[in-house]
Amino acid sequence: MFNWKAVAFRLKAQIDEANSQLSEFVRKFYLRGYVVHKELVASDLVSQLERAVILLEEEYLSMDVQIADNEHKKTTAPASDDSSDEEGNNDEGFERPPGDVFVKANANRRHVLLREPAATLLISSMLGSQDLVDLLRSHLGNRVRVVEAAAISVSCDAKHQAWHWDNEYEPQFAKIVTVFVALQDISPTMGPIEMIYYDGKWHRETVGVVGLGDAVVMESTTIHRGSKHSGGPPRRVAYASFMSLRGSPPDGPVYAIREQMQKTEINLDEREVVFTSSEPSTPNVA
């Protein structure tokens, strides 16, 4: 159940803040809880990101097939006194990756965590925008933590998600801003993201019909959903979430980022992204 009074309170605070001396881009974000940034990432960089995401999808699908095959062998194999099962030898090397559990209504919605160098490429591209940096600094402060670096692929016949927010508004919680970058042109039939906002009355808007390299920038308490995919190629978006250092991490966000990257902090004056990760990189992303 949504606490609509809390939503209205948060939105009233955003409207009040938007009346201060802010750029038009930042003002739109405060008024609605989201804003569209045109051509945030250059097309050549988008191609590299899309390639990295497709490779990760293929890797996850390959693991799914191997896991299913192992499960089939377990159920059809004759009984044995061998104790290797107890030692975990049968599935060695085939731990299921953290995939579909991150998204609501996950049938035909594939979720992958970005590896290096794709994660740095994505975030560095985002921070090349002065408008976005100004927004992050205004809302989160000058130092931020990266708490998500991932991608979502939505294919045909994916259903509407339930309306939801990523976390409830509570003053003690750190603030989070998520930036979704389109990896191709997104049509109305490809399951674009929808938002609900309040400016004295409630509005619903389909904001995810955008071009390649465009971005939807969203405050994490904004009510939204992925709509149904009724036709066309898969809708792929790469995204990153930035969290303020002030406040406790809120409940609700999935913190979809590889463990070795979770403590990465960025000074927005310097905009330097350095992930420390011992995991293998994504090959052939160029």
C-alpha positions as CSV (number, residue, x, y, z in Angstrom):
1,M,0.0,0.0,0.0
2,F,1.3,3.4,-0.9
3,N,1.4,6.1,1.7
4,W,-0.1,8.8,-0.5
5,K,0.2,11.5,2.2
6,A,4.0,10.8,2.4
7,V,4.2,11.0,-1.4
8,A,2.4,14.4,-1.5
9,F,4.6,15.7,1.3
10,R,7.7,14.8,-0.6
11,L,6.4,16.3,-3.8
12,K,5.4,19.5,-2.0
13,A,9.0,19.7,-0.7
14,Q,10.4,19.2,-4.2
15,I,8.1,21.9,-5.6
16,D,9.2,24.3,-2.9
17,E,12.9,23.6,-3.7
18,A,12.2,23.9,-7.4
19,N,11.2,27.6,-6.8
20,S,14.8,28.4,-5.8
21,Q,17.4,29.5,-8.4
22,L,17.9,26.2,-10.2
23,S,18.6,25.4,-13.9
24,E,15.5,24.5,-15.9
25,F,16.8,20.9,-16.2
26,V,17.1,20.5,-12.4
27,R,13.9,22.4,-11.8
28,K,12.0,19.8,-13.9
29,F,13.5,17.0,-11.9
30,Y,12.3,18.5,-8.6
31,L,8.8,19.3,-9.9
32,R,8.2,15.7,-11.2
33,G,10.7,13.4,-9.6
34,Y,12.2,12.7,-13.0
35,V,13.5,14.4,-16.1
36,V,14.6,13.2,-19.6
37,H,18.2,14.0,-20.7
38,K,18.6,14.0,-24.5
39,E,21.7,12.5,-25.9
40,L,23.4,11.8,-22.6
41,V,25.7,9.1,-24.0
42,A,27.3,9.3,-27.5
43,S,26.2,6.7,-30.0
44,D,29.6,5.0,-30.3
45,L,29.7,4.5,-26.5
46,V,26.2,3.2,-26.5
47,S,27.2,0.6,-29.1
48,Q,30.0,-0.6,-26.7
49,L,27.6,-0.7,-23.8
50,E,25.0,-2.7,-25.8
51,R,27.7,-5.2,-26.9
52,A,28.7,-5.7,-23.3
53,V,25.1,-6.2,-22.1
54,I,24.4,-8.7,-24.9
55,L,27.5,-10.7,-24.0
56,L,26.5,-10.8,-20.3
57,E,22.9,-11.9,-21.3
58,E,24.4,-14.7,-23.4
59,E,26.6,-15.8,-20.5
60,Y,23.7,-15.9,-18.1
61,L,21.6,-17.8,-20.5
62,S,24.4,-20.3,-21.0
63,M,24.6,-20.7,-17.2
64,D,20.8,-21.2,-17.0
65,V,21.1,-24.1,-19.6
66,Q,23.9,-25.7,-17.7
67,I,22.0,-25.4,-14.4
68,A,18.9,-26.9,-15.9
69,D,21.0,-29.8,-17.4
70,N,22.6,-30.5,-14.0
71,E,19.2,-30.6,-12.3
72,H,17.9,-33.0,-15.0
73,K,20.9,-35.3,-14.4
74,K,20.2,-35.3,-10.7
75,T,16.6,-36.3,-11.1
76,T,17.3,-39.1,-13.6
77,A,20.6,-40.5,-12.3
78,P,20.4,-43.9,-10.4
79,A,20.7,-43.9,-6.6
80,S,24.3,-43.9,-5.4
81,D,26.1,-44.2,-2.1
82,D,28.6,-41.7,-3.3
83,S,28.8,-38.6,-1.0
84,S,30.0,-36.1,-3.6
85,D,26.6,-34.3,-3.6
86,E,27.1,-33.4,0.0
87,E,30.4,-31.8,-0.9
88,G,28.9,-29.7,-3.7
89,N,30.9,-31.2,-6.5
90,N,28.1,-31.7,-9.0
91,D,27.5,-28.0,-9.6
92,E,31.0,-26.8,-9.2
93,G,31.5,-23.6,-11.2
94,F,27.8,-23.2,-12.0
95,E,26.5,-20.9,-9.3
96,R,23.4,-19.1,-10.7
97,P,24.3,-15.5,-11.4
98,P,22.2,-12.8,-9.6
99,G,19.8,-12.1,-12.5
100,D,16.0,-12.0,-12.7
101,V,15.4,-11.5,-9.0
102,F,16.2,-7.8,-9.3
103,V,13.1,-6.8,-11.2
104,K,9.3,-7.0,-10.7
105,A,7.2,-9.1,-13.1
106,N,10.5,-10.7,-14.3
107,A,9.1,-13.0,-17.0
108,N,10.8,-11.8,-20.2
109,R,12.8,-9.2,-18.2
110,R,16.5,-10.1,-17.9
111,H,18.7,-8.3,-15.5
112,V,22.5,-8.3,-15.5
113,L,25.1,-6.7,-13.4
114,L,27.7,-4.8,-15.4
115,R,31.4,-5.7,-15.2
116,E,34.4,-3.6,-16.0
117,P,35.1,-1.8,-18.2
118,A,31.4,-1.4,-19.0
119,A,30.5,0.0,-15.6
120,T,33.2,2.7,-15.7
121,L,32.3,3.5,-19.3
122,L,28.6,4.0,-18.4
123,I,29.2,6.2,-15.3
124,S,32.0,8.2,-16.9
125,S,29.7,9.0,-19.8
126,M,27.0,10.1,-17.5
127,L,29.3,12.4,-15.5
128,G,30.4,14.1,-18.7
129,S,27.1,16.0,-18.6
130,Q,27.2,19.2,-16.6
131,D,23.4,19.3,-16.3
132,L,23.4,15.8,-14.7
133,V,26.3,16.7,-12.4
134,D,24.5,19.8,-11.3
135,L,21.4,17.8,-10.6
136,L,23.3,15.1,-8.6
137,R,25.2,17.8,-6.6
138,S,22.0,19.7,-5.9
139,H,20.1,16.6,-4.7
140,L,22.8,14.4,-3.2
141,G,25.7,16.6,-2.3
142,N,29.2,16.9,-3.8
143,R,30.3,13.3,-2.9
144,V,28.1,10.4,-4.0
145,R,28.3,6.6,-3.8
146,V,27.6,4.3,-6.7
147,V,25.0,1.8,-5.6
148,E,23.9,0.3,-8.9
149,A,25.6,-0.5,-12.2
150,A,23.5,-2.8,-14.2
151,A,21.2,-3.3,-17.3
152,I,17.7,-4.5,-18.0
153,S,16.5,-6.2,-21.2
154,V,12.8,-6.5,-21.7
155,S,11.5,-8.8,-24.5
156,C,8.2,-9.3,-26.3
157,D,5.3,-10.4,-24.1
158,A,6.7,-9.0,-20.9
159,K,3.7,-7.8,-18.9
160,H,3.0,-4.4,-17.1
161,Q,4.9,-4.2,-13.8
162,A,2.9,-3.1,-10.8
163,W,3.2,0.5,-9.9
164,H,6.0,0.9,-7.3
165,W,8.7,3.1,-5.9
166,D,12.1,1.8,-5.3
167,N,12.0,3.0,-1.7
168,E,9.6,5.0,0.5
169,Y,10.4,8.6,1.5
170,E,11.7,8.9,5.0
171,P,13.9,11.9,6.2
172,Q,16.5,9.6,7.8
173,F,17.2,7.8,4.5
174,A,20.0,8.7,2.1
175,K,18.7,9.9,-1.3
176,I,19.1,8.0,-4.5
177,V,19.0,9.1,-8.1
178,T,18.9,6.5,-10.9
179,V,19.9,7.2,-14.5
180,F,18.5,4.9,-17.2
181,V,20.3,5.1,-20.6
182,A,18.5,3.7,-23.7
183,L,20.7,1.4,-25.7
184,Q,18.5,1.7,-28.8
185,D,15.6,3.9,-30.0
186,I,12.6,2.9,-27.8
187,S,9.1,2.8,-29.4
188,P,5.7,2.8,-27.5
189,T,5.3,-0.9,-28.0
190,M,8.7,-1.9,-26.4
191,G,7.6,-1.6,-22.8
192,P,8.8,2.0,-22.0
193,I,9.0,3.2,-18.4
194,E,5.9,5.1,-17.1
195,M,5.8,7.6,-14.2
196,I,3.2,9.2,-11.9
197,Y,3.8,12.7,-10.6
198,Y,1.9,15.3,-8.6
199,D,1.8,19.1,-9.3
200,G,-1.4,19.8,-7.3
201,K,-3.1,16.9,-9.1
202,W,-1.9,13.4,-10.2
203,H,-0.5,12.8,-13.7
204,R,0.6,9.6,-15.5
205,E,3.1,9.9,-18.3
206,T,5.0,7.5,-20.5
207,V,8.5,9.0,-20.4
208,G,10.6,6.1,-21.7
209,V,9.8,6.6,-25.4
210,V,13.3,8.0,-26.1
211,G,16.1,7.8,-28.6
212,L,19.4,5.9,-28.5
213,G,21.6,7.5,-25.9
214,D,18.8,9.4,-24.2
215,A,18.4,9.0,-20.5
216,V,15.5,9.0,-17.9
217,V,16.8,10.5,-14.6
218,M,14.6,9.4,-11.7
219,E,14.5,10.1,-7.9
220,S,14.1,6.7,-6.2
221,T,10.8,7.5,-4.4
222,T,9.1,8.4,-7.7
223,I,6.2,6.1,-8.6
224,H,6.9,4.2,-11.8
225,R,6.7,0.9,-13.7
226,G,7.9,-0.8,-16.8
227,S,5.0,-1.1,-19.2
228,K,4.2,-4.2,-21.3
229,H,6.3,-5.1,-24.3
230,S,3.8,-5.8,-27.2
231,G,6.2,-5.8,-30.2
232,G,9.6,-4.9,-31.5
233,P,13.1,-5.8,-30.5
234,P,14.2,-6.2,-26.8
235,R,14.3,-2.9,-24.9
236,R,17.7,-2.6,-23.3
237,V,18.7,0.0,-20.9
238,A,21.9,0.4,-18.9
239,Y,21.6,2.2,-15.6
240,A,23.5,3.5,-12.6
241,S,22.2,4.7,-9.2
242,F,24.0,7.4,-7.1
243,M,23.3,7.7,-3.4
244,S,24.1,10.6,-1.0
245,L,26.6,9.9,1.8
246,R,24.3,11.6,4.3
247,G,21.6,9.3,5.8
248,S,21.3,5.6,6.1
249,P,20.9,3.4,3.0
250,P,17.1,3.0,2.5
251,D,15.4,-0.4,2.4
252,G,13.8,-1.3,-0.9
253,P,16.6,-0.7,-3.5
254,V,18.1,-3.9,-4.8
255,Y,21.6,-2.3,-4.8
256,A,22.2,-4.1,-8.2
257,I,26.0,-3.8,-8.3
258,R,28.8,-6.3,-8.1
259,E,30.1,-6.7,-4.6
260,Q,33.6,-5.4,-5.3
261,M,32.2,-2.1,-6.6
262,Q,29.8,-1.3,-3.8
263,K,31.9,1.1,-1.8
264,T,32.9,3.3,-4.8
265,E,32.6,7.0,-4.0
266,I,32.8,9.9,-6.5
267,N,33.8,13.5,-5.9
268,L,31.6,15.3,-8.4
269,D,34.2,18.1,-8.7
270,E,36.7,15.5,-10.0
271,R,34.3,13.1,-11.7
272,E,36.8,10.3,-11.6
273,V,35.4,6.8,-11.4
274,V,37.7,4.1,-10.1
275,F,36.2,0.7,-9.4
276,T,38.3,-1.9,-7.6
277,S,37.2,-5.3,-8.8
278,S,38.9,-8.7,-8.9
279,E,36.3,-10.1,-11.2
280,P,37.0,-10.9,-14.9
281,S,36.2,-8.1,-17.3
282,T,33.7,-8.3,-20.1
283,P,35.6,-9.3,-23.3
284,N,35.3,-7.7,-26.7
285,V,33.1,-4.7,-25.7
286,A,34.6,-2.5,-28.4
